[in-house]
């Protein structure tokens, strides 16, 4: 009895010591301009608030949280020029091949970036009294924001889009072997043919050489304008954060080497408290003897995106399926809406995918969406539209949890047989259950992605910004980091020996 008493006292003393070493902190997160990124930071913020911290999310005025409860955190908005029309125009031209990434779209992102940079009042408020700054590394000017707010003592990076080779991986000096890690714009798997490896290698080299040019288009002017740095070199893109939190999972992500600073915590959007369907949706699903349904959504990034397909014909085709169809769509009103098709401008995606009656998810293969469907074991039909979605769709196919349907004129006619094939494929069904088990095991038996992310954020503050995790590659010029100087020296030696032996002997 006495032993247990003293043991309890000792435990309480240890807890008190630990609590004293980690004070309640002011934490600020700067998010990418999309809902799927921002909502993940909201969830991490809510966990940090429960631990006694103060959390503020900085996000563009275009991000709408009306369907999610974010009342426990502070949200500060900067007025952005981005809206649905801007994003739709950019991506629509990108899909049609009429626009490259380095023109209108990058100009648009630079303008969005400047909207935040010129909000001096907001940045001043962030700078004063903030202990930890979290920056979404896919936000166009994340490194500029870090530099402008470098008086904040602790920095943490965040990526909701995975490695995005070679963008995020180059920024954080993560090894990217081109022999088996495909670049994000290519729809290759890890098992590449010689021609594919050759193409992937040159894409990797080109992207690495053009990385600064792509980043510098407009970004350099912003950097010099707002940080007052007179001249820049290749190393100015180096982030201050020594921890990079990634909300992806190696259950579907390609196995690869990573540096100690990369913390793959798994998906955090899936919530265990789900199945909160509205009465309207519940009645729609369960009004038949067979309440099985299919979810169709092309993400929150492009809510008004219009594909070059006949939507009226698509609805007619969908009406022939023996399932309820729940379709997230906010384009031009459709004349016909069959009894088994429900069209909504917003859907509770987590609640629908977690429902055991969900048979299939038709998606544009955004990273957050495929992780969410994978977590709940829902087979997928991926129709990638732009950016990293082709690579994400390929991951779905390689994992054996779905199929890929390319966007083309025949998409509508191919959609129904593709849906039927995926739903009735026993291998896809089995693989989906296996992948879900892998993801859920971590959440249920070890630690959830949200809690692990919060742990690493606190870790940065407790351990001097985690400087011991920073690899030397950050402080090396590119030719040393990639051993280019060594290769040139070896080639020079071989040439010298060749000249000597063949011309002077």
Secondary structure as UniProt FT lines:
FT   HELIX           2..21
FT   STRAND          26..30
FT   HELIX           35..50
FT   TURN            51..52
FT   STRAND          54..60
FT   TURN            61..62
FT   TURN            66..67
FT   TURN            71..72
FT   STRAND          74..78
FT   HELIX           84..96
FT   HELIX           101..105
FT   HELIX           106..117
FT   HELIX           120..127
FT   TURN            128..129
FT   STRAND          132..136
FT   TURN            137..138
FT   TURN            140..141
FT   HELIX           142..148
FT   TURN            149..151
FT   STRAND          154..159
FT   TURN            162..166
FT   HELIX           167..171
FT   TURN            172..173
FT   TURN            178..180
FT   TURN            184..185
FT   HELIX           194..216
FT   TURN            217..218
FT   HELIX           219..227
FT   HELIX           234..237
FT   STRAND          244..246
FT   TURN            250..252
FT   TURN            260..261
FT   STRAND          262..264
FT   HELIX           279..286
FT   STRAND          293..297
FT   TURN            301..304
FT   HELIX           311..318
FT   TURN            319..320
FT   STRAND          324..328
FT   TURN            339..340
FT   STRAND          341..344
FT   HELIX           349..353
FT   TURN            356..357
FT   STRAND          358..363
FT   HELIX           367..375
FT   TURN            376..377
FT   STRAND          380..382
FT   TURN            387..388
FT   HELIX           389..398
FT   TURN            399..400
FT   STRAND          402..404
FT   TURN            409..410
FT   HELIX           411..423
FT   HELIX           426..441
FT   HELIX           442..446
FT   HELIX           449..462
FT   HELIX           464..469
FT   HELIX           472..475
FT   HELIX           478..481
FT   TURN            482..483
FT   HELIX           484..503
//
